[in-house]
Amino acid sequence: MRGFPEQLCSEITLEFNDCSKQVLDMESLFLNPDYCRVDLAELLRAIQTQELHLVCL
């Protein structure tokens, strides 16, 4: 049986991964010609990159 810290970390990781997938979906949507918001897609990508750097510290 896993301890509380390990379980909490696992749950946070799952939630973070879900959020990341949602952001990638939004990024793809903004790149769609119907929206043509490359600026927002690039902003989301930059935020995701910064979050990744923070997580890896």
C-alpha positions in Angstrom: 0.0 0.0 0.0 1.3 3.4 -0.9 1.6 6.2 1.6 -0.3 9.4 1.6 2.6 11.5 0.0 3.0 9.0 -2.8 -0.8 8.9 -3.5 -1.1 12.7 -3.4 1.8 13.0 -5.8 0.2 10.5 -8.1 -3.1 12.3 -8.1 -1.4 15.7 -8.7 0.5 14.1 -11.7 -2.7 12.7 -13.2 -4.5 16.1 -12.8 -1.5 17.9 -14.3 -1.4 15.5 -17.3 -5.2 16.1 -17.8 -4.7 19.8 -17.8 -1.8 19.6 -20.2 -3.9 17.6 -22.6 -6.7 20.2 -22.4 -4.2 22.9 -23.1 -2.8 21.0 -26.1 -6.4 20.7 -27.4 -6.9 24.4 -27.0 -3.6 25.1 -28.8 -4.7 22.9 -31.7 -8.1 24.7 -31.8 -6.4 28.1 -31.9 -4.2 26.9 -34.8 -7.3 25.9 -36.7 -8.0 28.2 -39.8 -11.5 28.9 -38.4 -9.9 30.7 -35.4 -6.5 31.7 -36.8 -5.1 32.7 -33.4 -1.5 31.6 -33.8 -0.6 34.2 -31.1 -2.7 32.5 -28.5 -1.5 29.0 -29.5 2.1 30.3 -29.1 1.3 31.8 -25.8 -0.2 28.5 -24.5 2.9 26.7 -25.8 5.2 29.1 -24.0 3.3 28.7 -20.7 3.4 24.9 -21.0 7.1 25.0 -21.6 7.6 27.2 -18.5 5.5 24.9 -16.4 7.5 21.9 -17.5 10.7 23.7 -16.5 9.2 24.4 -13.1 8.1 20.8 -12.6 11.5 19.5 -13.5 13.3 21.6 -10.9 
